[in-house]
């Protein structure tokens, strides 16, 4: 077998693993024409261009260690099973401090927990039947030391006891808002956001309802009269790359021209990577089957071109290692492709596929040798 066939197959693998080769896609965020707000397409992100707070104006250290977030939005789709990140507070030193995401029609609230024996960990709370395609919702989430409460359209829906989004006062203050995606760029959300407000206090139910009426009556700017508001984004600019915080000269949001990844993830192993569900089984099958021919072709090519077969086990190891290197090269480059994920599980399955290909080639070669001996006799 000619060596160029192996090279051609490696090029096919590279093409398949790195397509569509778009390292700087356009950021899928646009201003709405007929009302205040922005829309998110398939690949969009809005974030603070730098640290969301600083030593002079810490964001997470309110006197009551409380926080409230108001989001006036409309989901574009409720078909996706995977998480679609709507809002998160992100710390450059670790990961999301807490986040709100959509999975089909459900709301997922996730918060960071202190690292344990298994590394970083998160705690989740689910609330079903929140998002419906084309329906505006006013989402308010308040949290203090003892609990977190979710309101929809000004009405209390659920309170999660002993579940606080706030971290200790020792937590670093350098954090930033990310909207429409997660910092790794792997959880895109589609829909429209008409406004956002953040308070350093857990709002009372009657005030939540009053604020909902203000947003609905397009009088959100009257919220500036409140002393505990630290960020208000009425999103009334209509153009430009900056979403101004009407409550302060700090914490403005940026709409980049090009989609950007705030936190590149190399060889990330997701929590459900090895679960036997439809999506993971499909990825496993593709990654294994794609590299079986590579291991097979390398061994057969080396043998048919009469390279030394005396060190069989060394050669087998080198071929499997070569398949791993090809896979590793692809996974590292995928960290810079916003439409792809750098996955440790893919690397593992690619290596396993190479090993299977080597095994098949070994059986083929041994069988062929045996047949030749029988013929000679």
N, C-alpha and C positions, 0 to 999 in steps of 0.2 A: 504494500500500500504506500502511495506517495506521501511524503511529509507535508506537502502543501494542503492535503485534505484536512489534516489536523489543524493547520493554521487557519484554513477557511472556516472550520467549525468554531474555533476560538473567536474569530471575528463575528460569527453569527451570534454566539453567546453574549459578546460585548454589546452588539447592536440591540439584542433583545433586553438585556439588563439595564441599559442606559437610555433607551428611547423614552421620551421624544427629544433628548439632548438639549432641553431648554433650561439653562442654568439661571437665567434671569427673566422669568415670565412677567408679564404685565400684572400689576396688582389689581385684583378684581373688585375694586371699591369705587362707587360712583355716587355723586350727589343726586338726590331726587329732584325732579323738575317742578312738581306741583305742590310740594309741601316740604317742611323742614325734615332733614334726615339724610341717611346714606343707605345704599343698598350693597349687599355682599353677593358676589357671584361665586363660581366654583372655587376660586383660589384668591382669597383676599385677606387682608390684615390691617388693623389700625392699632397703633401703640404709642406710648410715650417715647420720644426720640432719645431720652436719657433717663436717669433715675427719676422715678415718680415723686420722690421726696428727698429731702436733704436734712442735715443735722440741725438746721435752724427751724425747719417746719416738718417735723416727723409726721408721717401719715398714720401709722398704726398705734400711736401711743396717746389716744384720747384719754381724758381723765377717767372715764367710766369703762375704758377698754371695750368699747362697743362700736358697732358700725352698722350702717344701713345703706343698701344700694337699691336705687330705683331704675328700672329699665322699661322704656316704652318701645315695643317692638312688634314685629310680625314675622313669623317663620315662613320661609319660602318653600319648605318641603318637610314632610314628616315620614319619609320613606326609608331614611338611612337607619340601619341598626347600630352602626358605630357612633361613637361620641362625636358631636359637632360642638366645638367650644364657642360659647357666646361671649363670655366675659371671664377674665381671670386676673388676679393680682399676682404678679410674677416677681420673684427675687432672683437676680442674676447669680447669686451665690449658691442657690439650690435648685428650686423649680417652682411650680405654682404654689403659692401660699394657700389660696383657695380658688375655686373656679365654679362656674355655672355652665352646664352644657346640655345639649339636646340629644336624645336618642329616640328616634321616631316621635311619638307625641309626649314623651316623658321628659321631666326635668331632673338632671343629676347635679347634686351639690357635692363637691369634693374638697377636702381640706388636707393640707400637709400635716403629717405627724412626725415626731422626732424619730431619727433613724434608730432601728433596732438591729437585731442579729441578722436580719435579711436585707438590711439597707433601708433606703427610703420607703416610706409606706404612706398610704392615703386612706382616709375614711370617707365613705360615701353615704348619701341619703337620696332615695328615689321618690319622685312624686309623679304619678301617671296622669294622663289626660290633661296636659297643660297646653301643648302647642298643636294648633290645627292650621293647615295650609290656608293662607289668605286671611287669617283672623288676627286682628290686633289684640295684644295682651299687655297689660300694665303689671309688670312683675316687681314686687318689693320683697327684699330679703333683709331681715334685721337680725342682729346677733349681739349677745353680750356674754358675760362669763359663764352663764348657766344654760343658755338655750339659743336656738336659732328658729325663727318663725318665717313662714312663707305666706305672702299675700298675693292674690290674683285679682286685678281690677278693684283694688281697695278693700277686699274682703279677706279675712284670715282663713287660711286653708288648713295649715298644720303647724304644730310646734314640736320641734325635736329637742327633748329634754337632754341635759348633760351633753350637749353637742354645740360647741362654740367655734366660730370661725377665727376668732382672735388668738394670736400667739402671745407669748410673754413679752414684757416690756424690754427684755434683753434682746429681742429679735432685731436684726439690723433694719434700719429704716430705708435703705436703698431698694426700692421696689417700683414697679411700673405696671400700668394697666395695659392689657392686651385684649382686643375685641375682634371677634370674627374668626379666630383661630387660636391654637395653643402656641406657646413659644417655639416648639419644634416644627411648626407648620404642618402637622399631620392630622389636625382635626378641623378642617374647614367647615364653616357654617354658612348657609345661604338664607337670605331674608333681608329685612329692612329694620333699621334702628332709628327711632325718631327723637330720642333724648336719653340722657343718663344723668343721674345725680347721686352724690355720695355724701353721707353725713357721719360725723364721729359720735353718734348716739344711736341707740336702738329706739326707733320711732314708736310712739304709742299707736294703737289701732285707729283711733279717731283722726290722728294726724295723717296716717297712711291714706285713709279715705279722702281727706281734704286735699292732699297732694295729688291724688289721682284725678280729682275734679279739676284741679288747676292745669294739669297736663292735658286733659281731655278738652278743656276750654281754651287751649293755646295761650295760657297765661303762666307758663312755667317760670318766666323771669321774676315773677312775684316771690318765688322761693328764695331769692337773694336776701329777703328780709330776715330769714332765719339765721340765728347765730351759729348753729351747729353744722351748717352746710360748708363743706370744704371743696366740693367740685360740682359744677353744674355745666352740662353740655347741652344747650338747646338745639345745637346742630342747625343753625340758621344761616350759615355762611353761603351756602349754595354753590360755592366754587373754591378752588384753592386746595392746598395740601395740609392745612392746619385746621383743627377743630378746637376753638378757643374755650377755655374754662372761664365762664362768666363770673365765677365767684372769687377768682384769684388770678394773679399774674403768673402763677405757677401751674404745673401739671397739664399743659396743653397737649393735645393728641395730634399725631402725625399720620397722614395718609401717604405712604411712599409711592413713588411712580412705579417701581418694580417690587414684586413680591419679595419679602425678605424673611429669612429664618433667624430668629433671635437666639435660639439655642440649638446648635447642630448636634444631632444624636448619632454617635458612631456605634454600630453593632449593638443596637438596643434590643433587649429581650423583653417583650411585653408580657404582662401578667397572664394573658390568655394564648400565648404563642403555641403552647403544646396541648391546648385543649382540643378534643376531637369533635369540633363542629365543622359545618360545611365549608366555611371560609378557610380555616386553618388546614383542613385536609386537602383542599384544592391547592393552596400554596405549597404544601408539603409535596404533593404529587408533581407539580410543575418543577420545583427545585431539584427533586431527585431525578426525575426522568430527563431533565435538561442536561444533566452532567454524566449520566450513564454512557452516552456515546463518546464523551470526551475521554473518560478512562479507558474505554474499549479501543478507541482509535489510537491513543498514544501507545498502548502496549502492542497492538497488532502492527503498527507502523514500525516501532523499534525492532520487532521480531522479523518482519518481512524484509527489512533493510539490513538484516544480518548483523545488527549490533550484538555485542556480547550478552549472552543470556546466563553466563556462569553465576553471576551474583543476582539471582532471581529476587530474593527478598529485598535487597537494596533497591533494585529497579522498581519493584512494586511500591515501596515506600516513597521513592522519588516521584513516581507518577501521581500517587495520591496527594503528595505535598504540592505538586504542580497544579493539580485541580483546585486545591485549597487556596493557593496564591492567586489564581485567576478569579475565584469567587471573592476573595478578600479585596482585590483591586476594584471589582465592581461595587462591592458594598461600601467601600470608602468613598468612591465617587458619588454613590447614590445619596450620601449625606449632604452633598452640595446641589442635589437636584430636588427642588421643592415638590415635585410631583411623585417622588420615590422615597422609600424609607430604607435606612441602613439597618439591617436586621441580623442579629446573631443567629437566630434560628435558620435563616436562609443559608448562612455560611455552613452551619452544621449539616443541613440537608444536602447542600451542594457537595460537600466532602463525602457524605455517605453515598450519594449518587456516583461520584467518581470511583469509590471503592467497589461498588456493585459492578460498574463497567469493567474495572480491572479483573474482578472475579470471573465475569463472563468471558473475557479475553483469555484468561488463564485456562479455563475449561476448554475453550475452542482450540487453543494451541496444543494442549495436552492430548485432546481427542485427535487432532490432525496428525500429531507425531505418532500416536498409536496406530492410526490407520495406515500411515506410510510404512511403519515397521511390518504390519500384517501383510501389506502388499508386497514388500520386499521378500518376505518369507515365501 
